[in-house]
Amino acid sequence: MAEALTQQQVLAFAVYELRLLLASHLESPSPELKAAARLSYMLHNQALAILEGRSFDPVAATETIAHLDQVLGENFMQQLTKLTKRAV
């Protein structure tokens, strides 16, 4: 029987696939579609690391998200902090 997938692997797969599906929307006129495409693009290497059994630096990943907030005028970091109920 195949080894069971972890929660992290399932979610990493989703992020990685979303990046592939949204690749043509990086410069979309739709702000929401553009933000989704950029967020998945900026985190796909971290998702791939999880899928390959490697780790990544979560501080660097959150800095990437904060940078995207500045570029797109989003509030992903605020949402992440609220959803995890901790300061990131």
Secondary structure per residue as TSV (DSSP state, phi and psi in degrees):
chain	resnum	aa	ss	phi	psi
A	1	M	-	360.0	140.3
A	2	A	-	-68.6	148.8
A	3	E	-	-65.1	138.9
A	4	A	-	-67.5	143.4
A	5	L	-	-76.9	148.6
A	6	T	-	-85.9	165.8
A	7	Q	H	-59.3	-41.6
A	8	Q	H	-63.2	-40.6
A	9	Q	H	-65.9	-40.4
A	10	V	H	-63.6	-45.7
A	11	L	H	-69.7	-36.9
A	12	A	H	-63.3	-40.2
A	13	F	H	-60.6	-42.4
A	14	A	H	-62.0	-45.2
A	15	V	H	-61.9	-44.5
A	16	Y	H	-63.3	-44.1
A	17	E	H	-67.5	-38.2
A	18	L	H	-60.8	-38.8
A	19	R	H	-60.0	-42.9
A	20	L	H	-66.8	-42.8
A	21	L	H	-68.0	-31.3
A	22	L	H	-97.4	2.3
A	23	A	G	-53.7	-36.6
A	24	S	G	-81.5	2.9
A	25	H	G	-112.2	15.3
A	26	L	T	-61.0	-27.3
A	27	E	T	-118.8	33.4
A	28	S	-	-62.0	145.0
A	29	P	S	-70.0	-18.8
A	30	S	S	-79.8	117.7
A	31	P	H	-58.8	-37.9
A	32	E	H	-68.0	-44.0
A	33	L	H	-66.4	-40.8
A	34	K	H	-63.0	-43.8
A	35	A	H	-64.1	-42.6
A	36	A	H	-63.0	-44.1
A	37	A	H	-63.0	-44.6
A	38	R	H	-68.0	-41.0
A	39	L	H	-62.5	-46.5
A	40	S	H	-66.9	-35.9
A	41	Y	H	-65.4	-41.0
A	42	M	H	-73.9	-18.0
A	43	L	H	-113.4	6.0
A	44	H	H	-68.1	-29.8
A	45	N	H	-68.1	-36.0
A	46	Q	H	-67.6	-40.0
A	47	A	H	-62.6	-43.6
A	48	L	H	-63.2	-38.5
A	49	A	H	-58.3	-44.9
A	50	I	H	-62.9	-44.7
A	51	L	H	-62.5	-30.0
A	52	E	T	-91.9	5.6
A	53	G	T	80.2	14.7
A	54	R	-	-100.4	172.0
A	55	S	-	-111.4	171.4
A	56	F	-	-142.7	163.5
A	57	D	-	-83.3	110.8
A	58	P	H	-66.1	-27.9
A	59	V	H	-66.2	-44.9
A	60	A	H	-63.1	-38.2
A	61	A	H	-65.0	-41.2
A	62	T	H	-70.0	-31.7
A	63	E	H	-64.8	-36.1
A	64	T	H	-63.4	-43.5
A	65	I	H	-64.6	-42.4
A	66	A	H	-62.4	-39.0
A	67	H	H	-62.9	-42.5
A	68	L	H	-62.8	-37.6
A	69	D	H	-55.9	-45.4
A	70	Q	H	-65.7	-42.8
A	71	V	H	-67.5	-42.9
A	72	L	H	-101.5	-5.5
A	73	G	T	69.8	33.5
A	74	E	-	-96.8	-179.9
A	75	N	-	-134.3	44.2
A	76	F	H	-59.7	-41.8
A	77	M	H	-64.1	-40.3
A	78	Q	H	-62.1	-42.3
A	79	Q	H	-66.2	-41.2
A	80	L	H	-61.5	-44.0
A	81	T	H	-62.4	-44.3
A	82	K	H	-65.1	-44.6
A	83	L	H	-69.6	-31.9
A	84	T	H	-93.1	-6.1
A	85	K	T	55.3	39.0
A	86	R	S	-151.1	157.8
A	87	A	-	-76.8	133.5
A	88	V	-	-109.8	360.0
